[in-house]
Amino acid sequence: MEGYDFLVQDLEQNIRSSKQHHHIIQSSTVQSVTSADTRDITIAYAENGQTEPKAICADFVCIALPLGVLKLAADNGGVAFAPRFPERRMEAQRHMKMGSENKIILAFDTSAKPFWPTERLYLQCTDRRFRWLNLHSHKPRVLCAHFVSVGDEMEWTEAEVVAAAREVLEQMFFCQQVRSFDRVAP
C-alpha cells in the first residue's frame, strides 16, 4: 500500500461514517472467496504473519489483489474462487503483463533556455513507455518522466533508462540540448 494508503483511509472513513455494519481488513492474505449467491460471500484470509485462516461472511466485498496473485493457481499461492471466474476473464488475465513504473527527474542546465513548451503540464510522445510531466512552473528547467518497463526493460540500470529518456526527448524536440541536463534526481 506504499503511497496509496490515503485511498484506503478515505474509503475507510466513508465506510465508518455510514450506518451499515462493516469490517475493514488490511494487510492480510486472502486464501479463498466463496459465493453461494450474490449476497452470501465468505472470505478466508490469514492476518499478517499468521498461518491459521479466519473467515468472514458478507453481502458485499471489495478485495484488492495484485495481478500476479490472480494469475496463480490456488494450490500455488493464489486465491481459490468459487464459483470460478468465467473462462473469458481467466484468458484475459493470462494475457496481461506486469511491469513497473519509475519516475525519472531530469534537472537541466539553468543557464540554458528550456527546449520544451513550458506552458504545457503534460508533454506527449509516441513512445508508450514514457509519459512526461513538465515541472518547470514549480521547479524551473525540470522534467519528470514516468517510465513503464515490461520484460527485459525491468532489468535496466538507471543509466540505460536515462539514455532511453534522452533519446525520446531528442526525437520529440529535434535537438541535442537534451544532453545538457545537470543531474538526475532520485
MODELLER restraints for C-alpha pairs under 7 A, 6 or more apart:
rsr = mdl.restraints
at = mdl.atoms
rsr.add(forms.Gaussian(group=physical.xy_distance, feature=features.Distance(at['CA:27:A'], at['CA:47:A']), mean=6.80, stdev=0.5))
rsr.add(forms.Gaussian(group=physical.xy_distance, feature=features.Distance(at['CA:27:A'], at['CA:48:A']), mean=5.82, stdev=0.5))
rsr.add(forms.Gaussian(group=physical.xy_distance, feature=features.Distance(at['CA:28:A'], at['CA:45:A']), mean=6.40, stdev=0.5))
rsr.add(forms.Gaussian(group=physical.xy_distance, feature=features.Distance(at['CA:28:A'], at['CA:46:A']), mean=5.59, stdev=0.5))
rsr.add(forms.Gaussian(group=physical.xy_distance, feature=features.Distance(at['CA:28:A'], at['CA:47:A']), mean=4.42, stdev=0.5))
rsr.add(forms.Gaussian(group=physical.xy_distance, feature=features.Distance(at['CA:28:A'], at['CA:48:A']), mean=5.21, stdev=0.5))
rsr.add(forms.Gaussian(group=physical.xy_distance, feature=features.Distance(at['CA:29:A'], at['CA:45:A']), mean=5.38, stdev=0.5))
rsr.add(forms.Gaussian(group=physical.xy_distance, feature=features.Distance(at['CA:29:A'], at['CA:46:A']), mean=5.13, stdev=0.5))
rsr.add(forms.Gaussian(group=physical.xy_distance, feature=features.Distance(at['CA:29:A'], at['CA:47:A']), mean=6.38, stdev=0.5))
rsr.add(forms.Gaussian(group=physical.xy_distance, feature=features.Distance(at['CA:30:A'], at['CA:44:A']), mean=6.15, stdev=0.5))
rsr.add(forms.Gaussian(group=physical.xy_distance, feature=features.Distance(at['CA:30:A'], at['CA:45:A']), mean=4.30, stdev=0.5))
rsr.add(forms.Gaussian(group=physical.xy_distance, feature=features.Distance(at['CA:30:A'], at['CA:46:A']), mean=6.57, stdev=0.5))
rsr.add(forms.Gaussian(group=physical.xy_distance, feature=features.Distance(at['CA:30:A'], at['CA:79:A']), mean=6.40, stdev=0.5))
rsr.add(forms.Gaussian(group=physical.xy_distance, feature=features.Distance(at['CA:31:A'], at['CA:44:A']), mean=5.42, stdev=0.5))
rsr.add(forms.Gaussian(group=physical.xy_distance, feature=features.Distance(at['CA:31:A'], at['CA:45:A']), mean=5.20, stdev=0.5))
rsr.add(forms.Gaussian(group=physical.xy_distance, feature=features.Distance(at['CA:31:A'], at['CA:79:A']), mean=4.91, stdev=0.5))
rsr.add(forms.Gaussian(group=physical.xy_distance, feature=features.Distance(at['CA:31:A'], at['CA:80:A']), mean=6.34, stdev=0.5))
rsr.add(forms.Gaussian(group=physical.xy_distance, feature=features.Distance(at['CA:32:A'], at['CA:43:A']), mean=5.69, stdev=0.5))
rsr.add(forms.Gaussian(group=physical.xy_distance, feature=features.Distance(at['CA:32:A'], at['CA:44:A']), mean=5.14, stdev=0.5))
rsr.add(forms.Gaussian(group=physical.xy_distance, feature=features.Distance(at['CA:32:A'], at['CA:79:A']), mean=5.11, stdev=0.5))
rsr.add(forms.Gaussian(group=physical.xy_distance, feature=features.Distance(at['CA:32:A'], at['CA:80:A']), mean=4.43, stdev=0.5))
rsr.add(forms.Gaussian(group=physical.xy_distance, feature=features.Distance(at['CA:32:A'], at['CA:81:A']), mean=5.77, stdev=0.5))
rsr.add(forms.Gaussian(group=physical.xy_distance, feature=features.Distance(at['CA:33:A'], at['CA:41:A']), mean=7.00, stdev=0.5))
rsr.add(forms.Gaussian(group=physical.xy_distance, feature=features.Distance(at['CA:33:A'], at['CA:42:A']), mean=5.81, stdev=0.5))
rsr.add(forms.Gaussian(group=physical.xy_distance, feature=features.Distance(at['CA:33:A'], at['CA:43:A']), mean=4.64, stdev=0.5))
rsr.add(forms.Gaussian(group=physical.xy_distance, feature=features.Distance(at['CA:33:A'], at['CA:44:A']), mean=6.61, stdev=0.5))
rsr.add(forms.Gaussian(group=physical.xy_distance, feature=features.Distance(at['CA:33:A'], at['CA:80:A']), mean=6.26, stdev=0.5))
rsr.add(forms.Gaussian(group=physical.xy_distance, feature=features.Distance(at['CA:33:A'], at['CA:81:A']), mean=4.94, stdev=0.5))
rsr.add(forms.Gaussian(group=physical.xy_distance, feature=features.Distance(at['CA:33:A'], at['CA:82:A']), mean=6.35, stdev=0.5))
rsr.add(forms.Gaussian(group=physical.xy_distance, feature=features.Distance(at['CA:34:A'], at['CA:41:A']), mean=5.66, stdev=0.5))
rsr.add(forms.Gaussian(group=physical.xy_distance, feature=features.Distance(at['CA:34:A'], at['CA:42:A']), mean=5.12, stdev=0.5))
rsr.add(forms.Gaussian(group=physical.xy_distance, feature=features.Distance(at['CA:34:A'], at['CA:43:A']), mean=6.43, stdev=0.5))
rsr.add(forms.Gaussian(group=physical.xy_distance, feature=features.Distance(at['CA:34:A'], at['CA:81:A']), mean=5.90, stdev=0.5))
rsr.add(forms.Gaussian(group=physical.xy_distance, feature=features.Distance(at['CA:34:A'], at['CA:82:A']), mean=4.67, stdev=0.5))
rsr.add(forms.Gaussian(group=physical.xy_distance, feature=features.Distance(at['CA:34:A'], at['CA:83:A']), mean=6.73, stdev=0.5))
rsr.add(forms.Gaussian(group=physical.xy_distance, feature=features.Distance(at['CA:35:A'], at['CA:41:A']), mean=4.42, stdev=0.5))
rsr.add(forms.Gaussian(group=physical.xy_distance, feature=features.Distance(at['CA:35:A'], at['CA:42:A']), mean=6.32, stdev=0.5))
rsr.add(forms.Gaussian(group=physical.xy_distance, feature=features.Distance(at['CA:35:A'], at['CA:82:A']), mean=6.21, stdev=0.5))
rsr.add(forms.Gaussian(group=physical.xy_distance, feature=features.Distance(at['CA:35:A'], at['CA:83:A']), mean=6.73, stdev=0.5))
rsr.add(forms.Gaussian(group=physical.xy_distance, feature=features.Distance(at['CA:39:A'], at['CA:59:A']), mean=4.32, stdev=0.5))
rsr.add(forms.Gaussian(group=physical.xy_distance, feature=features.Distance(at['CA:39:A'], at['CA:60:A']), mean=6.75, stdev=0.5))
rsr.add(forms.Gaussian(group=physical.xy_distance, feature=features.Distance(at['CA:40:A'], at['CA:57:A']), mean=6.81, stdev=0.5))
rsr.add(forms.Gaussian(group=physical.xy_distance, feature=features.Distance(at['CA:40:A'], at['CA:58:A']), mean=6.02, stdev=0.5))
rsr.add(forms.Gaussian(group=physical.xy_distance, feature=features.Distance(at['CA:40:A'], at['CA:59:A']), mean=5.32, stdev=0.5))
rsr.add(forms.Gaussian(group=physical.xy_distance, feature=features.Distance(at['CA:41:A'], at['CA:57:A']), mean=5.50, stdev=0.5))
rsr.add(forms.Gaussian(group=physical.xy_distance, feature=features.Distance(at['CA:41:A'], at['CA:58:A']), mean=5.23, stdev=0.5))
rsr.add(forms.Gaussian(group=physical.xy_distance, feature=features.Distance(at['CA:41:A'], at['CA:59:A']), mean=6.02, stdev=0.5))
rsr.add(forms.Gaussian(group=physical.xy_distance, feature=features.Distance(at['CA:42:A'], at['CA:55:A']), mean=6.66, stdev=0.5))
rsr.add(forms.Gaussian(group=physical.xy_distance, feature=features.Distance(at['CA:42:A'], at['CA:56:A']), mean=5.65, stdev=0.5))
rsr.add(forms.Gaussian(group=physical.xy_distance, feature=features.Distance(at['CA:42:A'], at['CA:57:A']), mean=4.40, stdev=0.5))
rsr.add(forms.Gaussian(group=physical.xy_distance, feature=features.Distance(at['CA:42:A'], at['CA:58:A']), mean=6.47, stdev=0.5))
rsr.add(forms.Gaussian(group=physical.xy_distance, feature=features.Distance(at['CA:43:A'], at['CA:55:A']), mean=5.47, stdev=0.5))
rsr.add(forms.Gaussian(group=physical.xy_distance, feature=features.Distance(at['CA:43:A'], at['CA:56:A']), mean=5.44, stdev=0.5))
rsr.add(forms.Gaussian(group=physical.xy_distance, feature=features.Distance(at['CA:43:A'], at['CA:57:A']), mean=6.47, stdev=0.5))
rsr.add(forms.Gaussian(group=physical.xy_distance, feature=features.Distance(at['CA:44:A'], at['CA:53:A']), mean=6.02, stdev=0.5))
rsr.add(forms.Gaussian(group=physical.xy_distance, feature=features.Distance(at['CA:44:A'], at['CA:54:A']), mean=5.53, stdev=0.5))
rsr.add(forms.Gaussian(group=physical.xy_distance, feature=features.Distance(at['CA:44:A'], at['CA:55:A']), mean=4.38, stdev=0.5))
rsr.add(forms.Gaussian(group=physical.xy_distance, feature=features.Distance(at['CA:44:A'], at['CA:56:A']), mean=6.74, stdev=0.5))
rsr.add(forms.Gaussian(group=physical.xy_distance, feature=features.Distance(at['CA:45:A'], at['CA:53:A']), mean=5.21, stdev=0.5))
rsr.add(forms.Gaussian(group=physical.xy_distance, feature=features.Distance(at['CA:45:A'], at['CA:54:A']), mean=5.40, stdev=0.5))
rsr.add(forms.Gaussian(group=physical.xy_distance, feature=features.Distance(at['CA:45:A'], at['CA:55:A']), mean=6.30, stdev=0.5))
rsr.add(forms.Gaussian(group=physical.xy_distance, feature=features.Distance(at['CA:46:A'], at['CA:52:A']), mean=6.17, stdev=0.5))
rsr.add(forms.Gaussian(group=physical.xy_distance, feature=features.Distance(at['CA:46:A'], at['CA:53:A']), mean=4.61, stdev=0.5))
rsr.add(forms.Gaussian(group=physical.xy_distance, feature=features.Distance(at['CA:46:A'], at['CA:54:A']), mean=6.07, stdev=0.5))
rsr.add(forms.Gaussian(group=physical.xy_distance, feature=features.Distance(at['CA:69:A'], at['CA:78:A']), mean=5.19, stdev=0.5))
rsr.add(forms.Gaussian(group=physical.xy_distance, feature=features.Distance(at['CA:70:A'], at['CA:78:A']), mean=6.28, stdev=0.5))
rsr.add(forms.Gaussian(group=physical.xy_distance, feature=features.Distance(at['CA:70:A'], at['CA:79:A']), mean=6.83, stdev=0.5))
rsr.add(forms.Gaussian(group=physical.xy_distance, feature=features.Distance(at['CA:71:A'], at['CA:93:A']), mean=6.55, stdev=0.5))
rsr.add(forms.Gaussian(group=physical.xy_distance, feature=features.Distance(at['CA:71:A'], at['CA:94:A']), mean=6.65, stdev=0.5))
rsr.add(forms.Gaussian(group=physical.xy_distance, feature=features.Distance(at['CA:72:A'], at['CA:78:A']), mean=4.48, stdev=0.5))
rsr.add(forms.Gaussian(group=physical.xy_distance, feature=features.Distance(at['CA:74:A'], at['CA:80:A']), mean=4.88, stdev=0.5))
rsr.add(forms.Gaussian(group=physical.xy_distance, feature=features.Distance(at['CA:98:A'], at['CA:150:A']), mean=6.75, stdev=0.5))
rsr.add(forms.Gaussian(group=physical.xy_distance, feature=features.Distance(at['CA:99:A'], at['CA:148:A']), mean=6.81, stdev=0.5))
rsr.add(forms.Gaussian(group=physical.xy_distance, feature=features.Distance(at['CA:99:A'], at['CA:149:A']), mean=5.45, stdev=0.5))
rsr.add(forms.Gaussian(group=physical.xy_distance, feature=features.Distance(at['CA:99:A'], at['CA:150:A']), mean=4.58, stdev=0.5))
rsr.add(forms.Gaussian(group=physical.xy_distance, feature=features.Distance(at['CA:100:A'], at['CA:148:A']), mean=5.71, stdev=0.5))
rsr.add(forms.Gaussian(group=physical.xy_distance, feature=features.Distance(at['CA:100:A'], at['CA:149:A']), mean=5.40, stdev=0.5))
rsr.add(forms.Gaussian(group=physical.xy_distance, feature=features.Distance(at['CA:100:A'], at['CA:150:A']), mean=6.88, stdev=0.5))
rsr.add(forms.Gaussian(group=physical.xy_distance, feature=features.Distance(at['CA:101:A'], at['CA:146:A']), mean=6.40, stdev=0.5))
rsr.add(forms.Gaussian(group=physical.xy_distance, feature=features.Distance(at['CA:101:A'], at['CA:147:A']), mean=5.36, stdev=0.5))
rsr.add(forms.Gaussian(group=physical.xy_distance, feature=features.Distance(at['CA:101:A'], at['CA:148:A']), mean=4.36, stdev=0.5))
rsr.add(forms.Gaussian(group=physical.xy_distance, feature=features.Distance(at['CA:101:A'], at['CA:149:A']), mean=6.23, stdev=0.5))
rsr.add(forms.Gaussian(group=physical.xy_distance, feature=features.Distance(at['CA:102:A'], at['CA:146:A']), mean=5.65, stdev=0.5))
rsr.add(forms.Gaussian(group=physical.xy_distance, feature=features.Distance(at['CA:102:A'], at['CA:147:A']), mean=5.13, stdev=0.5))
rsr.add(forms.Gaussian(group=physical.xy_distance, feature=features.Distance(at['CA:102:A'], at['CA:148:A']), mean=6.54, stdev=0.5))
rsr.add(forms.Gaussian(group=physical.xy_distance, feature=features.Distance(at['CA:103:A'], at['CA:144:A']), mean=6.53, stdev=0.5))
rsr.add(forms.Gaussian(group=physical.xy_distance, feature=features.Distance(at['CA:103:A'], at['CA:145:A']), mean=5.57, stdev=0.5))
rsr.add(forms.Gaussian(group=physical.xy_distance, feature=features.Distance(at['CA:103:A'], at['CA:146:A']), mean=4.65, stdev=0.5))
rsr.add(forms.Gaussian(group=physical.xy_distance, feature=features.Distance(at['CA:103:A'], at['CA:147:A']), mean=6.19, stdev=0.5))
rsr.add(forms.Gaussian(group=physical.xy_distance, feature=features.Distance(at['CA:104:A'], at['CA:144:A']), mean=5.54, stdev=0.5))
rsr.add(forms.Gaussian(group=physical.xy_distance, feature=features.Distance(at['CA:104:A'], at['CA:145:A']), mean=5.00, stdev=0.5))
rsr.add(forms.Gaussian(group=physical.xy_distance, feature=features.Distance(at['CA:104:A'], at['CA:146:A']), mean=6.47, stdev=0.5))
rsr.add(forms.Gaussian(group=physical.xy_distance, feature=features.Distance(at['CA:105:A'], at['CA:142:A']), mean=6.95, stdev=0.5))
rsr.add(forms.Gaussian(group=physical.xy_distance, feature=features.Distance(at['CA:105:A'], at['CA:143:A']), mean=5.86, stdev=0.5))
rsr.add(forms.Gaussian(group=physical.xy_distance, feature=features.Distance(at['CA:105:A'], at['CA:144:A']), mean=4.50, stdev=0.5))
rsr.add(forms.Gaussian(group=physical.xy_distance, feature=features.Distance(at['CA:105:A'], at['CA:145:A']), mean=6.45, stdev=0.5))
rsr.add(forms.Gaussian(group=physical.xy_distance, feature=features.Distance(at['CA:105:A'], at['CA:184:A']), mean=5.65, stdev=0.5))
rsr.add(forms.Gaussian(group=physical.xy_distance, feature=features.Distance(at['CA:105:A'], at['CA:185:A']), mean=5.15, stdev=0.5))
rsr.add(forms.Gaussian(group=physical.xy_distance, feature=features.Distance(at['CA:105:A'], at['CA:186:A']), mean=6.82, stdev=0.5))
rsr.add(forms.Gaussian(group=physical.xy_distance, feature=features.Distance(at['CA:106:A'], at['CA:142:A']), mean=5.59, stdev=0.5))
rsr.add(forms.Gaussian(group=physical.xy_distance, feature=features.Distance(at['CA:106:A'], at['CA:143:A']), mean=5.26, stdev=0.5))
rsr.add(forms.Gaussian(group=physical.xy_distance, feature=features.Distance(at['CA:106:A'], at['CA:144:A']), mean=6.26, stdev=0.5))
rsr.add(forms.Gaussian(group=physical.xy_distance, feature=features.Distance(at['CA:106:A'], at['CA:181:A']), mean=6.57, stdev=0.5))
rsr.add(forms.Gaussian(group=physical.xy_distance, feature=features.Distance(at['CA:106:A'], at['CA:183:A']), mean=6.28, stdev=0.5))
rsr.add(forms.Gaussian(group=physical.xy_distance, feature=features.Distance(at['CA:106:A'], at['CA:184:A']), mean=4.94, stdev=0.5))
rsr.add(forms.Gaussian(group=physical.xy_distance, feature=features.Distance(at['CA:106:A'], at['CA:185:A']), mean=6.47, stdev=0.5))
rsr.add(forms.Gaussian(group=physical.xy_distance, feature=features.Distance(at['CA:107:A'], at['CA:141:A']), mean=5.98, stdev=0.5))
rsr.add(forms.Gaussian(group=physical.xy_distance, feature=features.Distance(at['CA:107:A'], at['CA:142:A']), mean=4.47, stdev=0.5))
rsr.add(forms.Gaussian(group=physical.xy_distance, feature=features.Distance(at['CA:107:A'], at['CA:143:A']), mean=6.66, stdev=0.5))
rsr.add(forms.Gaussian(group=physical.xy_distance, feature=features.Distance(at['CA:107:A'], at['CA:181:A']), mean=5.60, stdev=0.5))
rsr.add(forms.Gaussian(group=physical.xy_distance, feature=features.Distance(at['CA:107:A'], at['CA:182:A']), mean=5.75, stdev=0.5))
rsr.add(forms.Gaussian(group=physical.xy_distance, feature=features.Distance(at['CA:107:A'], at['CA:183:A']), mean=5.52, stdev=0.5))
rsr.add(forms.Gaussian(group=physical.xy_distance, feature=features.Distance(at['CA:107:A'], at['CA:184:A']), mean=6.36, stdev=0.5))
rsr.add(forms.Gaussian(group=physical.xy_distance, feature=features.Distance(at['CA:108:A'], at['CA:141:A']), mean=5.32, stdev=0.5))
rsr.add(forms.Gaussian(group=physical.xy_distance, feature=features.Distance(at['CA:108:A'], at['CA:142:A']), mean=6.13, stdev=0.5))
rsr.add(forms.Gaussian(group=physical.xy_distance, feature=features.Distance(at['CA:108:A'], at['CA:180:A']), mean=6.19, stdev=0.5))
rsr.add(forms.Gaussian(group=physical.xy_distance, feature=features.Distance(at['CA:108:A'], at['CA:181:A']), mean=3.70, stdev=0.5))
rsr.add(forms.Gaussian(group=physical.xy_distance, feature=features.Distance(at['CA:108:A'], at['CA:182:A']), mean=5.18, stdev=0.5))
rsr.add(forms.Gaussian(group=physical.xy_distance, feature=features.Distance(at['CA:109:A'], at['CA:180:A']), mean=5.98, stdev=0.5))
rsr.add(forms.Gaussian(group=physical.xy_distance, feature=features.Distance(at['CA:109:A'], at['CA:181:A']), mean=5.27, stdev=0.5))
rsr.add(forms.Gaussian(group=physical.xy_distance, feature=features.Distance(at['CA:109:A'], at['CA:182:A']), mean=5.36, stdev=0.5))
rsr.add(forms.Gaussian(group=physical.xy_distance, feature=features.Distance(at['CA:110:A'], at['CA:141:A']), mean=6.68, stdev=0.5))
rsr.add(forms.Gaussian(group=physical.xy_distance, feature=features.Distance(at['CA:114:A'], at['CA:141:A']), mean=6.01, stdev=0.5))
rsr.add(forms.Gaussian(group=physical.xy_distance, feature=features.Distance(at['CA:118:A'], at['CA:134:A']), mean=6.95, stdev=0.5))
rsr.add(forms.Gaussian(group=physical.xy_distance, feature=features.Distance(at['CA:118:A'], at['CA:136:A']), mean=6.22, stdev=0.5))
rsr.add(forms.Gaussian(group=physical.xy_distance, feature=features.Distance(at['CA:120:A'], at['CA:134:A']), mean=6.81, stdev=0.5))
rsr.add(forms.Gaussian(group=physical.xy_distance, feature=features.Distance(at['CA:121:A'], at['CA:133:A']), mean=5.90, stdev=0.5))
rsr.add(forms.Gaussian(group=physical.xy_distance, feature=features.Distance(at['CA:121:A'], at['CA:134:A']), mean=4.95, stdev=0.5))
rsr.add(forms.Gaussian(group=physical.xy_distance, feature=features.Distance(at['CA:122:A'], at['CA:132:A']), mean=5.81, stdev=0.5))
rsr.add(forms.Gaussian(group=physical.xy_distance, feature=features.Distance(at['CA:122:A'], at['CA:133:A']), mean=4.80, stdev=0.5))
rsr.add(forms.Gaussian(group=physical.xy_distance, feature=features.Distance(at['CA:122:A'], at['CA:134:A']), mean=5.88, stdev=0.5))
rsr.add(forms.Gaussian(group=physical.xy_distance, feature=features.Distance(at['CA:123:A'], at['CA:132:A']), mean=5.12, stdev=0.5))
rsr.add(forms.Gaussian(group=physical.xy_distance, feature=features.Distance(at['CA:123:A'], at['CA:133:A']), mean=6.24, stdev=0.5))
rsr.add(forms.Gaussian(group=physical.xy_distance, feature=features.Distance(at['CA:123:A'], at['CA:134:A']), mean=6.91, stdev=0.5))
rsr.add(forms.Gaussian(group=physical.xy_distance, feature=features.Distance(at['CA:124:A'], at['CA:131:A']), mean=6.76, stdev=0.5))
rsr.add(forms.Gaussian(group=physical.xy_distance, feature=features.Distance(at['CA:124:A'], at['CA:132:A']), mean=6.66, stdev=0.5))
rsr.add(forms.Gaussian(group=physical.xy_distance, feature=features.Distance(at['CA:125:A'], at['CA:172:A']), mean=6.55, stdev=0.5))
rsr.add(forms.Gaussian(group=physical.xy_distance, feature=features.Distance(at['CA:129:A'], at['CA:147:A']), mean=5.46, stdev=0.5))
rsr.add(forms.Gaussian(group=physical.xy_distance, feature=features.Distance(at['CA:129:A'], at['CA:148:A']), mean=4.88, stdev=0.5))
rsr.add(forms.Gaussian(group=physical.xy_distance, feature=features.Distance(at['CA:129:A'], at['CA:149:A']), mean=6.67, stdev=0.5))
rsr.add(forms.Gaussian(group=physical.xy_distance, feature=features.Distance(at['CA:130:A'], at['CA:145:A']), mean=6.24, stdev=0.5))
rsr.add(forms.Gaussian(group=physical.xy_distance, feature=features.Distance(at['CA:130:A'], at['CA:146:A']), mean=5.54, stdev=0.5))
rsr.add(forms.Gaussian(group=physical.xy_distance, feature=features.Distance(at['CA:130:A'], at['CA:147:A']), mean=4.79, stdev=0.5))
rsr.add(forms.Gaussian(group=physical.xy_distance, feature=features.Distance(at['CA:130:A'], at['CA:148:A']), mean=6.49, stdev=0.5))
rsr.add(forms.Gaussian(group=physical.xy_distance, feature=features.Distance(at['CA:131:A'], at['CA:145:A']), mean=5.69, stdev=0.5))
rsr.add(forms.Gaussian(group=physical.xy_distance, feature=features.Distance(at['CA:131:A'], at['CA:146:A']), mean=5.07, stdev=0.5))
rsr.add(forms.Gaussian(group=physical.xy_distance, feature=features.Distance(at['CA:131:A'], at['CA:147:A']), mean=6.78, stdev=0.5))
rsr.add(forms.Gaussian(group=physical.xy_distance, feature=features.Distance(at['CA:132:A'], at['CA:144:A']), mean=5.82, stdev=0.5))
rsr.add(forms.Gaussian(group=physical.xy_distance, feature=features.Distance(at['CA:132:A'], at['CA:145:A']), mean=4.59, stdev=0.5))
rsr.add(forms.Gaussian(group=physical.xy_distance, feature=features.Distance(at['CA:132:A'], at['CA:146:A']), mean=6.30, stdev=0.5))
rsr.add(forms.Gaussian(group=physical.xy_distance, feature=features.Distance(at['CA:133:A'], at['CA:143:A']), mean=5.96, stdev=0.5))
rsr.add(forms.Gaussian(group=physical.xy_distance, feature=features.Distance(at['CA:133:A'], at['CA:144:A']), mean=5.04, stdev=0.5))
rsr.add(forms.Gaussian(group=physical.xy_distance, feature=features.Distance(at['CA:133:A'], at['CA:145:A']), mean=6.26, stdev=0.5))
rsr.add(forms.Gaussian(group=physical.xy_distance, feature=features.Distance(at['CA:134:A'], at['CA:142:A']), mean=6.83, stdev=0.5))
rsr.add(forms.Gaussian(group=physical.xy_distance, feature=features.Distance(at['CA:134:A'], at['CA:143:A']), mean=4.95, stdev=0.5))
rsr.add(forms.Gaussian(group=physical.xy_distance, feature=features.Distance(at['CA:134:A'], at['CA:144:A']), mean=6.43, stdev=0.5))
rsr.add(forms.Gaussian(group=physical.xy_distance, feature=features.Distance(at['CA:135:A'], at['CA:142:A']), mean=5.37, stdev=0.5))
rsr.add(forms.Gaussian(group=physical.xy_distance, feature=features.Distance(at['CA:135:A'], at['CA:143:A']), mean=5.44, stdev=0.5))
rsr.add(forms.Gaussian(group=physical.xy_distance, feature=features.Distance(at['CA:135:A'], at['CA:144:A']), mean=6.81, stdev=0.5))
rsr.add(forms.Gaussian(group=physical.xy_distance, feature=features.Distance(at['CA:136:A'], at['CA:142:A']), mean=5.39, stdev=0.5))
rsr.add(forms.Gaussian(group=physical.xy_distance, feature=features.Distance(at['CA:166:A'], at['CA:178:A']), mean=6.14, stdev=0.5))
rsr.add(forms.Gaussian(group=physical.xy_distance, feature=features.Distance(at['CA:166:A'], at['CA:179:A']), mean=7.00, stdev=0.5))
rsr.add(forms.Gaussian(group=physical.xy_distance, feature=features.Distance(at['CA:169:A'], at['CA:178:A']), mean=6.65, stdev=0.5))
rsr.add(forms.Gaussian(group=physical.xy_distance, feature=features.Distance(at['CA:170:A'], at['CA:176:A']), mean=6.33, stdev=0.5))
rsr.add(forms.Gaussian(group=physical.xy_distance, feature=features.Distance(at['CA:170:A'], at['CA:178:A']), mean=6.26, stdev=0.5))
